[in-house]
Amino acid sequence: MNRQVRLVSWYIAVGAAMLCPAESTLEEVPTQFQCNADKKSDRIRLYLGLENLKINCYLHNDYSNSENQDIFSTLYTSKGLAPSLKLYNRTHAAVFNFQMSLNTTTWSIDIPRNHITLNADVAPVDEWYLQFKMHHGLDIFSTEGTLLDTVREPLLQWTIGTPISSSEVGTFINNAVNLQVSKSPCANDVAVLAPVFAPQTSAGIILIVTKSGFTSMDNRWFNCTDSLCALLNGDCNGLAVVDVTLTSFNLLILTTRGLFISENLTSPVKSNLNFKKLDLPISAEVDHSLYKLLYTPLCFSNMESFHEDYLSLTSSKPIANNQNLPCLYSTDPFTDWYRCLQHGNSSASLIHDVQQDTGIVLSLNKNQAFVTVYSIIYSQLNKQIKFPPFQFEFLPEGISFDPNSHQLYVYGAEVWSSEDGGNTFKKIISSASEKFVKLISCVHKQAVVFVTNYGNIYFSKTGSLRYSKLNKTKSEFSNLYCDHLGSLILLALDAHSPNGLKVENIDPASLMMDDDLGFDRPLALQYIGDKTALFHEFGPYLANPSAVDSSPKLSNSYIGKVIQLSSGGRGVITEVYTTHISNHFLAVAVVDILEMFNGEPLITDPNQSYSLTVRDVSNSSVDLQLYNTDSTDGFQLTDIGKTIVIPGTSSFLITDVVNAKSVIAISTMPKLVRKDKTYNPAQWMLFNFGFGYERTWKITEGECRHSLQSFGDFETNSLVYIVIQETMSFSFKASVSESGMSYFQKKLMKVIVGNPSLLKVTAAHSWDSLGNHILNITAFSMFFQKGMTTISVYVPEASLLCSLSSFTFRLRNFCPTSMRITYIPDRFISSDEWLYGNPVDSMGNKLLMDLPVNYRPPSQLGIAIPVSDNIYNADPSKPRPRQYYQISKNTGTYKQCAGKSSQAECGCTEEMRLSPLAAHSDCRKRTWA
């Protein structure tokens, strides 16, 4: 014992010095948990099977190794600390604590499966998020990860086609010209990748299935060519992949020969996954390669019967005689297809708004494009429109919903965003040289990524009208993918890789810092306070006198960006106005000064040593003259585009140098100009926010200055149930961390409600004694409607570098799945009596009865028409009663007895016979009499 105490004291005294540089403490060195892995990783991936979840973790940083990692364990165990693990998804959360031990180099935990989930049936269920911390409640060494239930994830149960070995992969990889990827709506680490081959070199239908976001060696390759060819009567000529979509229940493959759909992925696995060819209401001669699948991922875990899964088949490419291909749409199980409502000969794309239950159609023709929102009745578009059509002045390439929120995007040469389901739009990005052709959503990070036809990548966030171009391009033969933890991954085929894939993690934070949104127009600086300034955008005439583009460069997308001067000084843009009192300026930005801007030094601009007088004034144009100066110290041609700043009055942008003593300038605020007013040398300064090759200023994404936090124990993307006549409250706090800046009752947060007609949502704003913005949201269920809405709280000014600048959660106006009507008997019945006894009440009446074999309860359609999927007292060897109608034949599935030939093979335990879960309904034999 004494020896152990001495060892602990020695570890505490010298542990940090061994693991870290002398100038750093243990907490200052980037340190993370590593669990069940031999190599260092920035995240943790764990998998849950039928057995217990066993986890071994240790702390790791760049200065530790296998020989001294035990110092971490001993050091923190001696302080009474041990790691904690928080598991959470949209509806549930649980915390587990690791064991403390001085005799091991790792921390361990053994969690029974039934402490995480009671179900084992195949179904679309949420993948778990993990948070490892050194003791629950302390934000020390916080490390994120995921936990995937491989027993329940539908796609992982199947063999999709003929397996392909790694040695065969290299024979066809080089013929791929594109990649299509689709991820599971509930578990984004589960995905399907489909190489697209050139028609003359097609290797068939090749699919790659992953459970780890393609980052490990366990990817499975399948060749589905034979199974699809069989549906074409062996005629496989020209068969190639066009697109692929993975829904909660089906895998759909769009090929050059038609659209194929798999059987239900949650059905019992008997053999390889079967497909069938869908009968679409279009000509058999249509080139299917001109189509693409449009689908908004919708996780049907905890989804109710009033939600539907929509899929559309769209094309923007005309065929012969300038005729457009018809837009088609369908709902799960995608057997019946309908034509979109489209205007004349225009091409159309349809996307479903699950919150407002509307169909949003983007229509294109040669000269115009517009979005029309249609109501939906009985799963079909109704001709009655909800809003007047919104017209665009460019031809979009596509339309997409952010599945995390209610943000609708239309993209092409420009990117526009709608918060209200297609009624109004705001422009986010505009490009004259390239088109935006794809959108990728990173749900966990609440980020949106846009890709152009040249492979450039633009990064934005939910609720933000701002973007940043990443210093990274995507090659033509690669694709971007976002995994369950929100990591952005670039995928490409690689014949030299052991698993045939090249996987590159993209870090937006490190790649967006080089993006300069400055432009070739001068800005005029004007101080309106010691910490606030205005930047007036001058027209393009100085840089290009023949320019006809008079539209402002500054826009709302610049809010939150930081303007920096190379000689020193920076400020954050908080507001932008695209109108101006002077016709010489196009826009003005309000800037909070973070660091005072430096004026031009006297050594380069000695004219600042002399007095300045305002002479002739004509509208906004002003003649400024220096006094007591010679030609060597006066104005120079290089001063054109610079700003003369005089605190307390208008600033002046120099547009022409008459001579060394006189310049022509434009005043930013003409009404403040005083003719013949003379300013002493100490009263004015020159600032260079000019234009040209040697532009001295830039506008970039600034560091994170804002913080957003929620009160209460729920995470972003949570799903919360609210029942009729119930009131729920949610509170948030936003603050600014910049020292020296004070804001008096400034509203930092804004709220977006996806479906305002579902609930009565009110927002109350207040401020604490430190000036932090407090937002209290109250939701009241009063409209007696079933449905779902998202509520997004975001900070518009927050930097894109902030880890949390928006918080989105879902409210479902419906009874939660955990709510039950419970019968409380007059007397307690033990488990033994439920299984083997015959208990009676005080009158001698039996309390329990035995259910008939393969019993199914009656439905609203009648006692002889069961429609329930649950079968009680199941016995596959005996007939199922009351199977008279087709609806009864199509429903009712075995669970525990699936694939078994008799009741004895079902393997029902006593716990299953007592279980109230639907997954164990096969085993229930008795019920209340």
Residue pairs with C-beta under 8 A, 6 or more apart in sequence:
4 102
7 74
8 74
8 78
8 102
11 71
11 74
11 75
11 78
12 75
12 78
15 26
15 71
15 72
15 74
15 75
16 25
16 26
16 75
18 68
18 71
19 26
19 29
19 61
19 63
19 64
19 68
19 71
19 72
20 26
20 28
20 29
20 61
20 63
21 29
21 63
26 75
27 140
29 61
29 62
29 63
30 61
30 62
31 59
31 60
31 61
31 141
32 42
32 59
32 60
32 61
32 141
32 143
33 44
33 57
33 58
33 59
33 60
33 83
33 132
33 141
33 143
34 40
34 41
34 44
34 57
34 58
34 59
34 60
35 44
35 46
35 55
35 56
35 57
35 132
35 145
36 44
36 46
36 55
36 56
36 57
37 44
40 60
42 505
43 143
43 144
43 145
43 146
43 485
43 487
44 130
44 132
44 143
44 144
44 145
44 146
45 145
45 146
45 148
45 189
45 212
45 213
45 215
45 216
46 53
46 55
46 130
46 145
46 146
46 147
46 148
47 147
47 148
47 149
47 150
47 211
48 113
48 116
48 117
48 128
48 147
48 148
48 149
48 150
48 151
49 113
49 150
49 151
50 113
50 120
50 151
51 113
52 110
52 111
52 112
52 113
53 110
53 111
53 112
53 113
53 116
53 147
54 108
54 109
54 110
54 111
55 85
55 98
55 108
55 109
55 111
56 106
56 107
56 108
57 83
57 98
57 106
57 107
57 108
57 132
58 69
58 72
58 73
58 105
58 106
58 107
59 69
59 72
59 73
59 76
59 141
60 69
64 71
64 72
69 105
70 104
70 105
73 101
73 102
73 104
73 105
73 106
73 107
74 102
76 82
76 134
77 100
77 101
77 102
78 102
80 100
81 100
81 134
81 135
81 138
82 97
82 98
82 99
82 100
82 107
82 134
82 135
83 97
83 98
83 107
83 132
83 133
83 134
83 135
84 95
84 96
84 97
84 98
84 132
84 133
84 134
84 135
84 136
85 95
85 96
85 97
85 98
85 109
85 130
85 131
85 132
86 93
86 94
86 95
86 96
86 130
86 131
86 133
86 136
87 93
87 94
87 95
87 96
87 116
87 128
87 129
87 130
87 147
88 94
88 128
88 129
88 131
88 715
89 126
89 127
89 128
89 129
90 126
90 301
90 302
90 717
90 718
90 719
90 810
91 126
91 302
91 718
91 719
93 713
93 714
93 715
94 115
94 116
95 136
96 109
96 111
96 115
97 109
97 136
98 107
98 108
98 109
99 107
99 108
99 109
100 107
101 107
101 108
113 120
116 128
116 147
117 125
117 149
117 152
118 915
118 917
118 919
119 125
119 152
119 917
119 919
120 151
120 152
120 919
121 152
121 266
121 895
121 919
122 151
122 152
122 153
122 154
122 157
122 265
122 266
123 152
123 154
123 266
123 301
124 154
124 184
124 185
124 186
124 248
124 249
124 266
124 299
124 300
124 301
125 149
125 152
125 153
125 186
125 187
125 301
126 186
126 187
126 299
126 301
127 146
127 147
127 148
127 149
127 153
127 186
127 187
127 188
127 189
127 190
127 484
128 146
128 147
128 148
128 149
129 144
129 145
129 146
129 147
129 444
129 484
129 485
129 715
130 144
130 145
130 146
130 147
131 142
131 143
131 144
131 145
132 141
132 142
132 143
132 144
132 145
133 139
133 140
133 141
133 142
133 143
134 140
134 141
144 485
145 485
146 189
146 484
146 485
148 187
148 189
148 190
148 211
150 156
150 211
153 184
153 187
153 190
153 211
154 248
154 249
154 265
154 266
155 184
155 190
155 192
155 209
155 246
155 251
155 265
156 190
156 209
156 211
157 265
157 269
158 265
158 269
158 272
158 273
159 222
159 272
159 273
160 207
160 209
160 222
160 224
160 251
160 262
160 272
160 273
161 205
161 207
161 222
161 223
161 224
161 225
161 226
161 227
161 272
161 273
162 222
162 223
162 224
162 226
163 220
163 221
163 222
163 223
164 206
164 221
164 222
164 223
165 221
166 221
166 498
166 499
166 500
168 221
169 221
169 495
169 499
169 500
170 495
170 496
170 500
171 203
172 195
172 197
172 203
172 206
173 195
173 493
173 494
173 495
173 500
174 495
175 197
175 198
175 201
175 202
175 203
176 195
176 196
176 197
176 477
176 493
177 196
177 197
177 198
177 476
177 477
178 195
178 196
178 476
178 477
178 479
179 193
179 194
179 195
179 196
179 477
179 478
179 479
179 491
179 492
179 493
180 193
180 194
180 196
180 241
180 242
180 243
180 244
180 479
181 191
181 192
181 193
181 194
181 244
181 479
181 481
181 491
182 191
182 192
182 244
182 245
182 246
183 189
183 190
183 191
183 192
183 246
183 297
183 481
183 482
183 483
184 190
184 191
184 246
184 248
185 246
185 247
185 248
185 297
185 298
185 299
185 300
185 403
186 248
186 299
186 300
186 301
187 484
188 213
188 443
188 444
188 482
188 483
188 484
189 210
189 211
189 212
189 213
189 483
189 484
190 209
190 210
190 211
191 209
191 210
191 213
191 214
191 246
191 481
192 207
192 208
192 209
192 244
192 246
192 251
193 207
193 208
193 210
193 214
193 479
193 491
193 501
194 205
194 206
194 207
194 208
194 241
194 243
194 244
194 253
195 203
195 206
195 208
195 241
195 493
196 240
196 241
196 242
197 203
197 240
197 241
199 238
199 240
199 256
202 238
202 239
202 240
204 223
204 224
204 225
204 236
204 239
204 240
205 223
205 224
205 225
205 228
205 239
205 240
205 241
205 253
205 255
206 221
206 222
206 223
206 224
206 225
206 241
207 221
207 222
207 224
207 244
207 253
208 214
208 219
208 220
208 221
208 222
208 500
208 501
209 219
209 220
209 222
210 216
210 218
210 219
210 220
211 218
212 218
212 219
213 481
213 483
213 484
213 487
213 489
214 481
214 489
214 491
214 501
214 503
215 483
215 489
215 503
217 498
217 499
219 499
219 500
219 501
221 500
224 253
224 275
225 236
225 239
227 272
227 273
227 274
227 275
228 236
228 239
228 253
228 255
228 257
228 260
228 275
228 277
229 235
229 236
229 239
231 260
231 275
231 276
231 277
232 239
232 257
232 258
232 277
236 257
238 256
238 257
239 255
239 256
239 257
240 255
240 256
240 289
241 253
241 254
241 255
242 254
242 255
242 256
242 288
242 289
242 291
242 292
243 253
243 254
243 291
243 292
243 293
244 251
244 252
244 253
244 254
244 293
245 251
245 252
245 254
245 293
245 295
245 311
246 252
247 295
247 297
247 298
247 309
247 311
247 332
248 298
248 299
248 300
248 301
248 309
249 264
249 265
249 266
249 300
249 309
249 332
249 333
250 261
250 262
250 263
250 264
250 265
250 332
250 333
250 334
251 261
251 262
251 265
251 273
252 259
252 260
252 261
252 262
252 293
252 311
252 334
253 259
253 260
253 261
253 275
254 260
254 288
254 291
254 292
254 293
254 313
255 288
256 287
256 288
256 289
257 288
258 277
258 278
258 280
258 288
259 277
259 278
259 280
259 288
259 313
260 275
260 276
260 277
260 278
261 275
261 276
261 278
261 333
261 334
262 273
262 274
262 275
263 273
263 274
263 275
263 276
264 333
265 273
267 893
268 893
268 894
268 898
268 899
269 899
270 899
278 334
278 335
278 337
280 313
280 328
280 337
281 326
281 328
281 337
281 338
281 339
282 325
282 326
282 328
286 319
286 325
287 319
290 315
290 317
290 319
290 325
291 313
291 314
291 315
291 325
292 313
292 314
292 315
293 311
293 312
293 313
294 311
294 312
294 313
294 314
294 349
294 350
294 351
294 398
294 399
294 400
295 310
295 311
295 312
296 310
296 351
296 352
296 354
296 400
296 401
296 403
297 403
298 307
298 309
298 354
298 403
300 307
300 309
302 719
302 817
304 786
304 812
304 814
306 786
306 787
307 354
307 788
308 331
308 332
308 352
308 354
308 379
309 331
309 332
310 329
310 330
310 331
310 350
310 351
310 352
310 359
311 329
311 330
311 331
311 334
312 327
312 328
312 329
312 330
312 340
312 349
312 350
312 351
312 352
313 327
313 328
313 329
313 337
314 327
314 347
314 348
314 349
314 350
315 324
315 325
315 327
315 347
316 347
316 349
316 364
316 397
316 398
317 325
317 347
318 324
318 325
318 347
319 325
322 345
323 345
324 345
324 346
324 347
324 348
325 347
326 339
326 340
326 342
327 339
327 340
327 342
327 347
327 348
327 349
327 350
327 361
328 337
328 338
328 339
328 340
329 337
329 338
329 340
329 350
329 352
329 359
329 381
330 336
330 337
330 338
331 379
338 380
338 381
340 348
340 349
340 350
340 359
340 361
340 381
341 348
341 359
341 361
341 372
341 374
341 381
341 383
342 348
342 361
342 363
343 363
343 365
343 372
344 365
345 365
346 363
346 364
346 365
347 363
347 364
347 365
348 361
348 362
348 363
348 364
349 361
349 362
349 398
349 399
350 359
350 360
350 361
350 362
350 381
351 359
351 360
351 362
351 399
351 400
351 401
351 408
352 358
352 359
352 360
352 376
353 359
353 360
353 373
353 401
353 406
353 408
353 421
353 422
354 788
355 406
355 421
355 754
355 755
355 758
355 787
355 788
355 789
355 790
356 386
356 421
356 754
356 755
356 757
357 375
357 376
357 787
358 373
358 374
358 375
358 376
358 386
358 421
358 422
359 373
359 374
359 375
359 376
359 381
360 371
360 372
360 373
360 374
360 399
360 408
360 421
360 422
361 371
361 372
361 373
361 374
361 381
362 369
362 370
362 371
362 396
362 398
362 399
362 410
363 369
363 370
363 371
363 372
364 395
364 396
368 391
368 392
369 391
369 392
369 394
369 395
369 396
370 389
370 390
370 391
370 392
371 389
371 390
371 392
371 399
371 410
371 418
371 422
371 425
372 385
372 387
372 389
372 422
373 385
373 386
373 387
373 421
373 422
373 423
374 381
374 382
374 383
374 384
374 385
374 386
375 381
375 382
375 384
375 385
375 386
376 382
386 421
386 423
387 422
387 423
390 418
390 422
390 423
390 424
390 425
392 410
392 414
392 416
392 425
394 412
394 413
394 414
395 412
395 413
396 410
396 411
396 412
397 411
397 412
397 435
397 436
397 437
398 410
398 411
398 412
398 437
398 438
398 439
399 408
399 409
399 410
399 411
400 408
400 409
400 411
400 439
401 407
401 408
401 409
402 408
402 409
402 441
402 448
402 462
403 441
403 443
404 441
404 443
404 446
404 462
404 717
404 790
404 808
405 446
405 462
405 463
405 752
405 754
405 790
405 792
405 806
405 808
406 419
406 421
406 752
406 753
406 754
406 755
406 789
406 790
406 792
407 417
407 418
407 419
407 448
407 462
407 463
408 417
408 418
408 419
408 421
408 422
409 415
409 416
409 417
409 418
409 439
409 448
410 416
410 418
410 425
411 436
411 437
411 439
411 450
412 435
412 436
413 430
413 431
413 432
413 434
413 435
413 436
414 427
414 428
414 429
414 430
414 431
414 436
415 427
415 428
415 429
415 430
415 436
415 450
415 458
415 467
416 425
416 426
416 427
416 428
417 425
417 426
417 428
417 465
418 424
418 425
418 426
419 463
419 752
421 754
426 465
426 556
427 555
427 557
428 460
428 465
428 466
428 467
428 557
429 436
429 450
429 458
429 467
429 557
431 452
434 452
434 453
434 454
434 456
435 452
435 453
436 450
436 451
436 452
436 458
437 451
437 452
437 453
438 450
438 451
438 480
439 448
439 449
439 450
439 451
440 448
440 449
440 450
440 451
440 480
440 481
440 482
440 488
441 447
441 448
441 449
441 482
442 448
442 449
442 482
442 486
442 487
442 488
443 482
443 486
443 717
444 484
444 485
444 486
444 716
444 717
445 482
445 486
445 803
446 461
446 462
446 486
446 716
446 804
446 805
446 806
446 808
447 459
447 460
447 461
447 462
447 482
447 486
447 488
447 508
448 459
448 460
448 461
448 462
449 457
449 458
449 459
449 460
449 480
449 482
449 488
449 508
450 457
450 458
450 460
450 467
451 457
451 458
451 474
451 480
452 458
454 473
455 473
455 474
455 475
455 476
456 469
456 470
456 473
456 474
457 469
457 470
457 472
457 473
457 474
457 480
457 506
458 467
458 468
458 469
458 470
459 467
459 468
459 469
459 470
459 508
459 512
459 800
460 466
460 467
460 468
460 800
461 794
461 800
461 805
461 806
462 792
462 794
462 806
462 808
463 750
463 752
463 792
463 794
463 796
463 805
463 806
464 560
464 794
464 796
464 798
464 800
464 805
464 806
465 556
465 557
465 559
465 796
466 556
466 557
466 558
466 559
466 560
466 561
466 800
467 557
467 800
468 508
468 512
468 515
468 701
468 800
469 512
469 515
470 506
470 508
470 511
470 512
470 515
471 511
471 512
471 513
471 514
471 515
472 490
472 506
472 511
474 480
474 490
475 492
477 492
477 493
478 490
478 491
478 492
479 490
479 491
479 492
480 488
480 489
480 490
480 491
480 506
481 488
481 489
481 490
481 491
482 488
482 489
483 489
487 505
488 505
488 506
488 507
488 508
489 503
489 504
489 505
489 506
490 503
490 504
490 505
490 506
491 501
491 502
491 503
492 501
492 502
492 504
493 500
493 501
493 502
494 500
494 501
494 502
508 800
509 801
512 701
512 800
512 801
513 700
513 701
514 700
515 700
515 701
516 698
516 699
516 700
517 558
517 561
517 698
517 699
517 700
518 695
518 697
518 698
518 699
519 553
520 540
520 543
520 544
520 691
520 692
520 695
521 537
521 538
521 539
521 540
521 542
521 543
521 553
521 691
522 538
522 542
522 543
522 641
522 642
522 643
522 653
522 689
522 690
522 691
523 535
523 536
523 537
523 538
523 563
523 643
523 689
523 697
524 535
524 536
524 538
524 585
524 643
524 651
524 652
524 653
524 666
524 668
524 689
525 533
525 534
525 535
525 597
525 643
525 645
525 651
525 687
525 689
526 533
526 534
526 535
526 536
526 643
526 645
526 650
526 651
526 668
526 669
527 533
527 534
527 645
527 647
528 534
530 593
531 592
531 593
531 740
531 741
532 590
532 591
532 592
532 593
533 571
533 590
533 591
533 593
533 597
534 588
534 589
534 590
534 591
534 668
535 554
535 563
535 573
535 588
535 589
535 591
535 689
536 580
536 582
536 585
536 587
536 588
536 651
536 653
536 668
537 552
537 553
537 554
537 585
537 586
537 587
537 588
537 589
538 584
538 585
538 586
538 653
538 666
539 547
539 550
539 584
539 585
539 586
540 547
540 549
540 550
541 547
542 640
542 641
542 655
542 691
543 691
543 692
550 586
551 586
552 578
552 586
552 587
553 586
553 587
554 576
554 578
554 586
554 587
554 588
554 589
555 576
555 578
555 587
556 576
558 573
558 576
558 589
558 699
559 573
559 574
559 575
559 576
559 796
559 797
560 572
560 573
560 574
560 702
560 796
560 797
560 798
560 799
560 800
561 572
561 573
561 699
561 700
561 701
561 702
562 570
562 571
562 572
562 573
562 594
562 699
562 700
562 701
562 702
562 703
563 570
563 571
563 572
563 573
563 589
563 591
563 697
563 698
563 699
564 570
564 697
564 698
564 699
564 700
565 597
565 598
565 687
565 688
565 689
565 696
565 697
566 696
566 697
566 698
567 598
567 600
567 601
567 688
567 696
568 595
568 596
568 597
568 598
569 593
569 595
569 596
569 597
569 598
570 593
570 594
570 595
570 597
570 702
571 591
571 592
571 593
571 594
571 595
571 597
572 591
572 592
572 594
572 702
572 705
572 797
573 589
573 590
573 591
573 699
574 590
574 591
574 592
574 797
575 589
575 590
576 587
576 588
576 589
576 590
577 587
577 588
577 589
577 590
578 586
578 587
579 587
580 586
580 587
580 588
581 669
581 670
582 620
582 666
582 667
582 668
582 669
582 670
583 620
584 620
584 666
585 666
585 668
592 741
594 702
594 738
594 741
597 687
599 608
599 645
599 685
599 686
599 687
600 608
600 642
600 685
600 686
600 687
600 688
602 608
602 609
605 639
605 686
606 633
607 626
607 629
607 633
607 634
607 635
607 639
607 686
608 681
608 684
608 685
608 686
609 633
609 681
610 626
610 627
610 628
610 629
610 633
610 681
611 626
611 627
611 628
611 678
611 679
611 680
611 681
612 624
612 625
612 626
612 627
612 644
612 678
612 679
612 684
613 624
613 625
613 626
613 627
613 676
613 677
613 678
613 679
614 622
614 623
614 624
614 673
614 674
614 675
614 676
614 677
614 678
615 622
615 623
615 624
615 625
615 662
615 675
615 676
616 622
616 623
616 675
617 623
617 670
617 673
617 675
619 670
620 666
620 667
620 670
621 664
621 665
621 666
621 667
622 652
622 664
622 665
622 666
622 667
622 673
623 658
623 662
623 663
623 664
624 644
624 652
624 662
624 663
624 664
624 665
625 661
625 662
626 634
626 635
626 660
626 661
626 662
627 661
627 678
629 660
629 661
630 660
631 660
632 660
633 660
634 659
634 660
634 661
635 654
635 657
635 659
635 660
635 661
635 662
635 663
636 657
636 660
637 657
639 654
639 657
639 663
639 686
640 654
640 655
640 656
640 657
640 690
641 653
641 654
641 688
641 689
641 690
641 691
641 692
642 653
642 654
642 686
642 687
642 688
642 689
642 690
643 651
643 652
643 653
643 654
643 686
643 687
643 688
643 689
644 651
644 652
644 653
644 654
644 665
644 684
644 685
644 686
645 651
645 684
645 685
645 686
645 687
646 652
646 679
646 683
646 684
647 683
649 669
649 672
649 673
649 674
650 667
650 668
650 669
650 670
650 672
650 673
651 667
651 668
651 669
652 665
652 666
652 667
652 668
653 665
653 666
653 668
654 663
654 664
654 665
655 664
655 665
655 666
656 663
656 664
657 663
657 664
658 664
667 673
688 696
688 697
689 696
689 697
690 696
701 799
701 800
701 801
702 799
702 801
703 799
703 801
704 798
704 799
704 801
704 802
704 803
705 736
705 737
705 738
705 798
705 799
706 734
706 735
706 736
706 737
706 748
706 795
706 797
706 798
706 799
706 802
706 805
707 734
707 735
707 737
707 802
707 804
708 732
708 733
708 734
708 749
708 793
708 794
708 795
708 798
708 802
708 804
708 805
708 806
708 807
709 732
709 733
709 804
710 716
710 730
710 731
710 732
710 807
711 730
711 731
711 732
711 733
712 730
712 731
714 720
714 809
716 804
716 806
716 807
716 808
716 809
717 808
717 809
717 810
718 809
718 810
719 809
719 810
719 812
720 728
720 809
720 810
720 811
720 812
721 811
721 812
721 814
721 815
721 816
721 817
721 819
722 728
722 759
722 779
722 781
722 811
722 812
722 813
723 781
723 813
723 814
723 815
723 816
723 819
724 781
724 784
724 813
725 781
725 782
726 780
726 781
727 778
727 779
727 780
727 781
728 778
728 779
728 811
729 776
729 777
729 778
729 779
730 776
730 777
730 779
730 791
730 809
731 774
731 775
731 776
731 777
732 749
732 774
732 775
732 777
732 793
732 807
733 768
733 772
733 773
733 774
733 775
734 748
734 749
734 772
734 773
734 775
734 795
735 748
735 770
735 771
735 772
735 773
736 743
736 748
742 771
743 771
744 771
745 767
745 771
746 771
746 773
747 765
747 773
748 773
748 795
748 797
749 773
749 775
749 793
749 794
749 795
750 793
750 794
750 795
750 796
751 761
751 763
751 775
751 777
751 791
751 792
751 793
752 790
752 791
752 792
752 794
753 759
753 761
753 789
753 790
753 791
754 789
754 790
754 791
754 792
755 787
755 788
755 789
756 789
757 783
757 785
758 783
758 785
758 787
758 788
758 789
758 811
758 813
759 779
759 780
759 781
759 782
759 783
759 789
759 811
759 813
760 779
760 780
760 781
760 782
760 783
761 777
761 778
761 779
761 780
761 791
762 777
762 778
762 780
763 775
763 776
763 777
763 778
764 775
764 776
764 777
764 778
765 773
765 774
765 775
766 774
766 776
767 773
767 774
768 774
775 793
777 791
777 793
779 791
779 811
781 813
783 813
785 813
786 813
786 814
787 812
787 813
787 814
788 810
788 811
788 812
788 813
788 814
789 810
789 811
789 813
790 808
790 809
790 810
790 811
791 808
791 809
791 810
791 811
792 806
792 807
792 808
793 806
793 807
793 808
794 805
794 806
794 807
795 802
795 805
795 806
798 805
799 805
823 928
825 847
825 928
826 841
826 842
827 839
827 841
827 847
829 837
829 839
829 847
829 848
830 837
831 910
831 914
833 839
833 848
834 848
834 913
834 914
834 926
835 910
835 913
835 914
835 926
837 848
838 846
838 848
839 846
839 847
839 848
840 846
840 847
841 847
845 929
846 929
847 928
847 929
848 926
848 927
848 928
848 929
849 926
849 927
849 928
849 929
850 873
850 925
850 926
851 872
851 873
851 924
851 925
851 926
851 927
852 873
852 881
853 873
853 874
853 875
853 878
854 871
854 872
854 873
854 874
854 875
854 878
854 879
854 880
854 881
855 871
855 872
855 873
855 881
856 866
856 868
856 870
856 871
856 872
856 880
856 881
856 882
856 888
856 892
857 866
857 868
857 870
857 872
858 864
858 865
858 866
859 865
859 866
859 867
859 868
861 867
861 887
864 882
864 884
865 882
865 884
865 885
865 887
865 888
866 882
866 888
866 891
866 892
867 887
867 888
867 891
868 891
868 892
869 891
869 892
869 893
869 918
870 892
870 918
870 921
871 880
871 892
871 893
871 894
871 895
871 897
871 921
871 922
872 921
872 922
872 924
872 925
872 927
873 924
873 925
874 894
874 896
874 897
874 903
874 906
874 921
874 922
874 923
875 897
875 902
875 903
876 894
876 897
876 900
876 901
876 902
876 903
876 906
877 901
877 902
877 903
880 892
882 888
883 889
894 900
894 922
895 918
895 919
895 920
895 921
895 922
896 906
896 907
896 908
896 912
896 919
896 920
896 922
896 923
897 903
897 905
897 906
897 922
900 906
906 922
906 923
908 920
908 922
908 923
909 923
912 920
912 923
913 920
913 923
913 924
913 925
913 926
915 923
915 924
